[in-house]
Amino acid sequence: MKSQTINGHRVISGADARKFATPGSVHVDLLMTDFAINYRNLPFVGRQVMPYAPVTRESGKYAIFNADRRQEIPRTGLRAPKSRADVVDWVNTFGTFSAEEHAFAAGVDDRERDNADAPIDPDQRATAAATIALGLAAEVHAAQEAVQTDAGVLPNTAVIPYAVFHALQRNTEVRNAFSFGSAQRTGLVTREQLASYLEIDVDRLLIPGGMKNTAALGAAASLAQIWSDFAWFGFVDPAAISALDGITFGKSFRKPQDGQPLLTRQFRDDAARTDYKEVSEITDEKITAISCGYLVSDTLV
């Protein structure tokens, strides 16, 4: 049984936690469901690279826009009187998504709840721990998808990990772009200036902070950045929420549960006198337009 410690709580997969559930104790916790949906203290950017696309079934078709027009000769579009307009083909193929449920749970011992001092809320902390674990798993998958990208369009989004961002702040070429006259810039480039240099909006300059434990089970923790020695640039349209329409780098197909994007269930392990908070979502992440992304690797060499 693999576990991780988040917010001081031991977090395990929902499937492992369910093994201890007292029969008849499982129910939806509406209050903690609302808390999980609105929890925002997460250093993850994956869902901004691959926005959610709500679906009504766990599997279905989605459109793949792979048109590579880089070898075409540009056409002028000039039309003589009484002639037909120049026809431009736009072809897409289809793929299939299969959304699976991902769930993590964290427990609250009766004694923890009885001895908690205000403003600590053990139930909220356990729910937050499970929510973070869920976001961490999604972040790892989004990063794995992003490193497969190609090129094709002008980007409106950049993912630049902290180490790469700090290197760019000190980069001479970038700093000199904000020098005036013959004076050399001595301070660090700001996030706003770097966004301006890259010609993207500052809120689309994403600097992820998620870490993952790469150690073997039972070994001392060995933390590493999920987004490491590379920078990703791409075109992301947050409004492209249809499975079959809208051109954007990737989509996270998510099927609601009981009408909610995330669902928190509570169940009890009587033998351990512990209530578990399980947070789950049903998702599948897919690249829908690989030409809308470009990866720059080995940036710190």
C-alpha positions in Angstrom: 0.0 0.0 0.0 1.8 3.1 -1.2 1.2 6.3 0.8 2.4 9.9 1.0 2.2 12.5 3.7 0.5 15.8 2.8 -0.6 18.5 5.3 0.5 16.2 8.1 -2.0 13.5 6.9 -1.1 10.1 5.5 -2.8 9.9 2.1 -3.5 6.6 0.3 -5.4 5.7 -2.8 -9.2 5.6 -2.6 -9.1 1.9 -3.5 -6.8 1.1 -0.6 -8.8 3.2 1.9 -12.0 1.5 0.9 -10.7 -1.9 2.1 -11.1 -0.6 5.7 -14.6 0.9 5.2 -17.2 -0.3 7.7 -20.1 -1.7 5.6 -22.9 0.9 5.2 -20.7 3.9 6.2 -19.9 5.3 2.8 -21.8 8.6 2.0 -21.2 11.8 0.0 -19.9 14.7 2.2 -21.5 17.7 0.5 -19.7 20.2 2.8 -16.3 18.8 2.0 -17.2 18.4 -1.7 -17.7 22.1 -1.8 -14.5 22.7 0.1 -12.5 20.5 -2.3 -14.0 22.2 -5.4 -13.0 25.6 -4.2 -9.6 24.7 -2.7 -7.1 26.8 -4.5 -3.8 26.4 -2.6 -2.3 24.3 -5.3 1.0 25.0 -7.2 -0.2 23.1 -10.3 -0.6 24.4 -13.9 -1.6 21.2 -15.8 -5.3 22.1 -16.0 -4.3 25.5 -17.4 -2.4 23.7 -20.2 -5.1 21.1 -20.7 -8.4 22.8 -19.7 -11.4 20.8 -18.6 -14.0 19.6 -21.2 -17.1 18.3 -19.5 -18.5 15.1 -20.9 -21.7 13.1 -20.2 -20.1 9.7 -20.6 -16.9 8.1 -19.4 -15.9 7.3 -23.0 -16.5 8.9 -26.4 -14.9 10.5 -29.4 -12.9 13.7 -29.6 -11.6 15.7 -32.5 -7.8 15.7 -33.2 -6.5 18.7 -35.2 -3.2 17.6 -36.7 -3.2 19.7 -39.9 0.5 20.4 -40.7 0.4 23.3 -43.2 4.1 24.2 -42.9 5.0 22.7 -46.3 2.2 24.6 -48.2 3.0 27.5 -50.4 1.1 30.6 -49.1 -1.8 31.6 -51.3 -3.0 35.2 -51.8 -6.8 34.5 -51.9 -7.3 36.9 -54.8 -10.5 36.3 -56.6 -11.3 37.5 -60.1 -14.8 38.6 -61.0 -17.3 35.7 -61.4 -14.7 33.2 -60.2 -14.9 30.9 -57.2 -13.1 31.6 -53.9 -10.0 29.7 -53.1 -11.0 26.7 -51.0 -9.1 25.9 -47.9 -9.4 22.4 -46.5 -9.5 21.8 -42.8 -9.3 18.2 -41.9 -9.4 16.5 -38.5 -9.4 13.0 -37.3 -11.0 11.4 -34.3 -9.6 9.8 -31.2 -11.4 8.2 -28.2 -11.1 9.2 -24.6 -11.8 6.8 -21.7 -12.2 8.7 -18.4 -11.2 6.7 -15.3 -11.9 7.6 -11.7 -8.9 8.8 -9.7 -9.3 9.0 -5.9 -7.2 9.6 -2.8 -8.3 9.5 0.8 -6.9 10.8 4.1 -8.1 9.8 7.5 -9.1 11.7 10.7 -8.8 9.8 13.9 -11.5 10.5 16.5 -8.8 11.7 19.0 -7.4 14.1 16.4 -10.8 15.6 16.0 -11.4 15.8 19.7 -8.1 17.4 20.4 -7.9 19.9 17.6 -7.6 23.6 18.5 -9.3 26.3 16.6 -8.8 27.4 13.8 -7.6 23.9 12.8 -10.3 21.8 11.1 -9.1 18.2 10.9 -11.8 17.3 8.3 -10.8 20.2 6.0 -7.1 19.4 6.4 -7.7 15.7 5.5 -9.9 16.8 2.5 -7.2 19.3 1.4 -4.5 16.6 1.6 -6.6 14.2 -0.6 -7.3 17.1 -3.0 -3.6 18.0 -3.3 -2.7 14.3 -4.0 -5.4 14.2 -6.7 -4.0 17.4 -8.3 -0.4 16.1 -8.0 -1.3 13.0 -10.0 -3.0 15.1 -12.7 0.0 17.4 -12.8 2.4 14.6 -13.4 0.3 13.3 -16.3 -0.1 16.7 -17.9 3.7 17.2 -17.8 4.2 13.8 -19.4 1.8 14.7 -22.2 3.4 18.1 -22.7 6.9 16.7 -23.5 5.5 15.0 -26.6 4.7 18.3 -28.4 5.8 19.6 -31.7 5.3 23.1 -33.2 3.0 25.0 -35.4 1.3 28.2 -34.0 2.1 31.3 -32.1 1.8 30.5 -28.4 -0.3 32.3 -25.9 0.8 30.2 -22.9 4.2 29.3 -21.5 5.1 26.9 -18.8 8.5 27.8 -17.3 9.6 25.9 -14.2 11.2 27.9 -11.3 14.8 26.9 -12.1 14.4 28.0 -15.7 12.5 31.2 -14.7 15.4 32.2 -12.3 17.9 31.6 -15.1 16.0 33.8 -17.5 15.8 36.5 -14.9 19.6 36.6 -15.0 20.0 36.1 -18.8 22.0 38.9 -20.3 20.0 39.1 -23.6 16.7 39.3 -21.7 18.0 41.8 -19.2 19.4 44.0 -22.0 16.0 44.1 -23.6 14.9 46.3 -20.7 18.0 48.5 -20.5 17.8 52.1 -21.5 20.5 54.0 -23.4 24.0 52.6 -22.8 23.3 51.6 -19.2 23.3 47.8 -18.5 20.5 46.5 -16.4 21.7 45.3 -13.0 18.5 44.0 -11.4 16.6 40.9 -12.1 13.9 40.8 -14.8 10.4 40.6 -13.3 7.7 38.2 -14.2 5.8 40.9 -16.0 8.8 41.9 -18.1 9.6 38.3 -19.0 6.0 37.9 -20.2 6.3 41.0 -22.3 9.6 39.7 -23.7 7.9 36.5 -24.7 4.8 38.4 -26.0 2.2 36.6 -23.9 -0.1 37.8 -21.1 1.4 37.7 -17.7 -1.4 35.5 -16.4 -0.5 32.9 -19.1 3.1 32.8 -18.0 2.8 29.7 -15.8 5.5 28.9 -13.2 4.7 25.5 -11.7 5.9 24.5 -8.2 4.7 20.9 -8.0 7.1 18.3 -6.6 7.0 14.5 -6.8 8.6 11.9 -4.6 10.9 9.7 -6.8 12.1 7.4 -4.0 11.3 3.7 -3.8 8.5 2.6 -1.5 9.7 2.7 2.1 12.9 4.8 1.3 13.6 8.3 2.4 11.7 10.9 0.4 13.6 12.2 -2.7 11.7 15.2 -4.1 12.0 16.4 -7.7 10.3 19.0 -9.8 7.5 17.7 -11.9 8.3 20.2 -14.6 12.1 20.1 -14.8 14.7 21.3 -17.3 12.6 22.5 -20.1 10.1 25.2 -21.1 6.8 24.6 -22.9 5.1 27.0 -25.2 1.7 26.5 -26.7 -1.7 27.7 -27.8 -4.4 27.1 -25.2 -8.1 28.1 -25.6 -9.9 27.8 -22.3 -13.2 28.3 -24.1 -12.6 25.1 -26.2 -14.7 22.9 -23.9 -16.4 20.7 -26.5 -15.1 17.3 -27.2 -15.6 17.7 -30.9 -14.9 21.4 -31.5 -12.4 24.1 -30.5 -8.7 24.1 -31.3 -6.4 24.0 -28.3 -3.3 22.0 -27.3 -5.1 19.5 -25.1 -8.2 18.8 -23.1 -9.0 17.1 -19.8 -12.3 15.2 -20.4 -14.1 15.1 -17.1 -17.4 13.4 -16.3 -19.2 14.9 -13.3 -20.3 12.8 -10.3 -23.6 13.7 -8.8 -23.4 16.9 -10.8 -20.1 17.9 -9.2 -16.6 18.1 -10.9 -15.0 16.7 -7.7 -16.8 14.5 -5.2 -15.9 13.9 -1.6 -17.1 10.8 0.1 -16.7 9.9 3.8 -16.5 6.4 5.2 -15.5 5.0 8.6 -13.0 2.4 9.7 -14.6 1.5 13.1 -11.6 -0.7 14.1 -9.2 2.2 13.7 -11.8 4.8 14.9 -11.0 6.8 11.9 -13.1 8.7 9.3 -11.7 8.8 5.8 -12.2 11.7 3.4 -12.0 10.5 -0.2 -11.8 13.0 -3.0 -12.3 11.7 -6.6 -12.7 12.9 -10.2 -13.3 11.0 -13.4 -11.0 12.3 -16.1 -8.8 11.5 -19.1 -6.3 13.9 -20.5 -5.6 14.0 -24.3 -3.6 16.0 -26.7 -6.1 17.4 -29.2 -3.8 19.5 -31.4 -0.1 18.5 -31.1 0.9 21.3 -33.5 -0.3 23.8 -30.8 2.7 23.0 -28.6 6.4 23.4 -28.6 9.0 22.1 -26.2 12.4 23.6 -25.5 14.5 21.0 -23.7 17.8 21.1 -21.8 17.3 24.8 -21.1 19.8 24.9 -18.2 22.8 23.3 -20.1 
